[in-house]
Amino acid sequence: MLDLTGFSLGLSTLPLLTNARTRSISPENPTGAPGRGGMAIPNPNDPDLPYSHASVNLGQGWKVRPFVKPHASETITLMDVDGPGVIQHIWLATERSFQGNGRGCVLRFYWDDEETPSVEVPLTDFFAIGHDVFAPVNSLAVVATPQSALNCYWPMPFRKHARITFTNDNANDLTLLAYQITYAETEIPSEAGYFHAQWRRAVTDRGNPDYVILDRITGRGRYVGTFLAWTQLSDGWFGEGEIKFYLDGDREFPTICGTGTEDYFCSSYCFPEAYSNAYAGLPLRQVARENGPPKWSMYRWHLMDPICFSEEIRVTIQALGWWPTRTYQPLADDIASVAYWYQTEPHTAFPKLPPLVERWPR
């Protein structure tokens, strides 16, 4: 019998009692160890205890270290625990505006003592915030609420170890990074894959306007989500291109081929308005040119329809609009993406993450 102890399978399973043990990591309990939360003693002379001034008259057990302040070019470890277990929820909040710091910060997740990360994504894009411009996201997998609260509910199992790091690549210190990572100590079934997420960015070529979302992924797994931050560099409609999933030996032609960009993101007729729902959304629809070129953010979670592969997967989308003659116009647009999937380890090497200057939005 498949043991799913510790995995949340919906409201109907909440009354079922299991042997899982809940733990939660935050600046007030950096290790998540039982009985170790809220132990900081106020010390106004310690810059690592930012709320000492507010709690100095109350003593230990009050709000002393609710956040940290990552220095410029500093990498800090958010989570470093032994397994087996499964991460159930991540909440993060930084400075009130993501401008100048969202893509300048990078999340990396390492499973079972691997040397290269299974997740390597700029902070905001991981949570479906494109172009470092906040827009509310109200989905099952990711929730973003005003002003800068970022949440994800992707289940992330690990068998031996889990480590999450946060790197501030910006030239300035961050004044605030608050976080809460909730996980369950529980056995992991042998069928469970490891969570992966990869960021890419490119300006498409009019001669071949295929944008690569994911490539050279080998193993057995399930593709579960796509996020795109799309910047138009041409006037008119940009979304006639088709998304294509090349599976298990596909070469020239894919097994799965969409019918248009807005169709894949569960909309129709040129994204007439912004929307955000459980499985798909267009949270950012910034079409006014006085703030720069038109910018769009869109997500599609394959929660009820994961795309399964046995050996390999490659995912592309076309940048395609219209000429005035009503024939297709290949586009040179600026596209950034995050692909989300589960797979067996080891994973193939990710492309090198671009430096900060190449990650900034237009």
N, C-alpha and C positions, 0 to 999 in steps of 0.2 A: 504493500500500500504506500502511495506517495505521501511522505510526511511534509506538510506545509506549516508546521509549527513556527510561529513568529511572522508569517506572511499575512498581511491584511488582505482579505479577499472580498471585502464589502461589508455593508451594515449587518447582513444576516449572520455573519460569523463573529460579531463582537461579543455575544454572550458566551462563546465557547472559550473555556479556560484552558490555558496551555502551560507548558513549562518554561516559556520564554521569560527573560528578565530584561526589563526596560532600563536603559542607561541614556544619559544625555550629557553632551560635552558643551561647555560654554566657558567664557573667561572666568566665571565664578566657580567652575569645576573643570579645569583643563584636561583632566584624565578621564572624567566620567565615572570614577570609582564610587562605589556605594558609600554613603555617609560622608562625602568629602566636599559637598557644595557649600558655598557661602562662608568659607573659613578665613577669608582675607581679613587682616587686622588693619584698621585705618592708620595710614602714615602719610601725612601731607608732604613729606620730603621724598616720597617714592613716586616717580613719574609713572610707574607701572600700575599704580592704584589711583585712577583718575577721579574717583568720587570720594576720596578720603576727606576732603574738606566738608562734604555734606554729611558724612557719617561719623566724624571724629568724636562727636559728643555721645554717640550711641554705642560705639565699640564694635566688637566682632559680631558677625551674624547679620549685618545689614548690607545695603547696596554699596559695595566698596570697589569692585572691579567688573562692571557690566560690559566693558568694551576694552579693546586694545588699540594702539596707535602704530600701525606699521610704518617704519621709516622708509625713506626713498631707497629703492633698490634692495629692500629687505625681503627675505622669504621667511614666513613664519609657519609653523606647523599647527593646524587647527585640530587635527585628529590623528592619533597614533595609538591604536589598540590592537590587541590580539583577538582572534576569532575563536570559534565560528560566530558569525552574526550577520545582521542585515540592517543597513541604514534605511530608515523609514521616512525621515523628514529632515530637510536642511533649511534653516532660516538665516538670512544674512542681511545686514543693513550697513551702509557706508554713509558718506557725507550726503547731504540732502540733494545735491545735484550730481549726476553722473558725468557731467561735462568735464573732460580733462582727466577723469580718473577711472571711468568704467572699463574701457578697453585697455587701459594702462595697468589693470590688475588681472592676474591670471590664476585660475584654479587648476590644480593638478591632483588627480586621484591615483593612488597606487594600491594594487591588490596583491596580497600574499607575497610581499617582499620583492616585487618586480622592480627592475631598475629603470624602466621607461614607463611613463604614466599611461593608464588606460583612458583617462580623461585629461584633456589639455585645451582649455577654452577660456577666452577672456571673460571676466566676471559677468558683465551685463548680457552678453550674447547667450551665455549658458542658461540664463533665466528668461529668454525670449524678449529681451530689451535690445532693440536695434539702434545703431547710430548714436548710442549713449543718450537717447531721448526717451524719457519715461513715458510709457503708455500702459494703462491697466491691463493685466492678463488674468483671466478668470477661467482656468482650465483644471482638469483633474490632475495633470502631471506637474504643472507649473502655475504659480500664482504670484503676481506682482501687484502690490498695493501701495497707494501714496504714503509717504513721499518717495521712499527708496527701499521698501521692504521686499525682499526677494525670497521666494519659497519654492522648493521642489519636493515632490513626493515620489520620484522614481525609486522603486525598491532596488537596493544595491547590496547584494549578498557578497560575503567574503568568507573564506574558509580558515585561513591562517592569520591574516593580518590586514588591517586597513590603515592607510595614511593619506591625509589630505593636507595639501600645502596651499598657501596664499602668497603670491609674489606681487609686491608693489613696484612696478617698473617705472613709475613716474619720478620726476625730478624732485617732487615735494613729498613731505611726510603726509600721511593721512591723519586727520584729526579724530577719526572714529572708525572702528570696525567691530560691530557687534555680531554675534553668531550663536546659534543653537543647533547642534547636530544630535538628533535622537535616533537611537538604534536599539535593536533587540539582540541580546546574547541568546543564540539558539542554534540548533543543528541546521545545516544547509543540505537539502536533497541533492543527490548526485546529478540530477537533471538540470540544476540551476546554472545558467550562464552568468558571466560577469558583465557589468554595465560599462559601456564605452561611450565617449563623446569626443568629436573632433571638429576643430574650427578651420575653415579655409576662407581665402579671399582672392579675388582676381577680377580684372577687367576683361570682359569677353572680347573676342576677336570677330569682327564682322565677316571675315572669311570663313570662320568656323565657330559660331556663337554658342557652342556647348560649354556650359559651366559644370565643372566636376564637383559634386557634393561629397562623394566618397569613392575611393578607388583602392585596389590592391588589398582588399580585406579577404583573408582566407580563414577557413574554419567553419564550424557549424554555429548558426545563430539566428537571431531575429532582429530585423530592422524595425525600430519603434518610433522614430520621430525625425522631423525636419524643421529647422528654423532658417529663414532667409531674411537678411537685411539688405534690401535692394535699393540702389541709388540709380535713378534714371539719368542718363547723359544725352538723351535725345527726346525731343518733343513727342507727344502722342501716346498711344497705348503700347505697353511693353509686354503684355502677358499672353501672347499667343503660343509661346513655346511649350513643349511637352516634357514632362518628367519621365525618365526612363530608368528601369531597374533591370540591370544585366545580372542574371543569376546562374551560377553553377554551369559554367561553360559557354554562356552566351558570348558572342563576339561582335558580329556586325549589327545584329538586331536584338532588342531586348525581349525578355519574356513579358514584362509589364510595361505598358506605354500609356501615359495619360493623354488627355485631350485638350489641355490648356492650363496655364499657370493658375488662374483663379479656380478652375475646376478641381485641381488637385487639392487646393486649400479649402475645398467644400463650399465655394461661393459660385457666383455666376455673373456674367455680363459686366466685366471690367471693375470688379470691386466697388460697387456703388457707395458703400459706406463702411466705416470701421465696425468690427465685431469681435467678440471673444466668447467662445463657448468651450464645452468640456473637451472637444477633440480637435478643434481647428479655430484659427482666428487671424484677423488682420488688425492687431491692436493699434498700429501706427499707420496713418494715411495722411502724409504731409505733402500736399500737392502744390502749395504756394511757393513760387520761385523767389519771393523776396527773402526767404530764409535759406536760399541755396537751391540746388536741384531737387526735384521730387524724391521723397524717401518713403519707403514702405517697409513694414515689418510683418512677417507672416509665419505662422506655425501650423504644423499638421502632426498630430500624435496618432500613431497606429496602435491604439490601445485595444480596440476591438478587432482590428484587422492587421496584426503584425505580419511583416513580410519575411517569410522563413527561407533560409538558404542552408544548404548542406555542405558546400565546399567554398564558395566565394560570392562576393557581391560587389557591384559597381553601380553608382547612382549619378545621373547627370540631369540637367535641366537646360532647355534652350532659351536664349534671350532673343525674342522674336516679336516684332511689331508689324505695323502696316506702312507701306508707301502710299502716297496719295492716289496711286493707280489701283489701290486695293489688292496689291500683291504683297507677299510677306517681305518685311524689311529686317534683315539680320542686324542686331544691335551690339554696340560696344557699351555695355553697362557695367557699373561697379557693384559686384555682388559679394556678400559675405554670408557664410552658412555655418550651421552646426548640424552634424549628423549624430543621431543617438541610436545605439544598438546594443544588444546582448550577444555574447559569443563565448565559445570555449577559448581558453588561453593555450599557448601564447598568441598574442596579437602581432600583426605585422607592424613594422616601424611607421610612425606617423611622419608626414612631411614636417620639416623644421618650422616651428612657429615663427612667423615674421616678427622683426623687431618692432618696437613701439611706434616708430615713425610711420611704418607701413600698416599699422592697425588703426590709426586715427580715422574717424569718420570724415567725410568731406564737409 
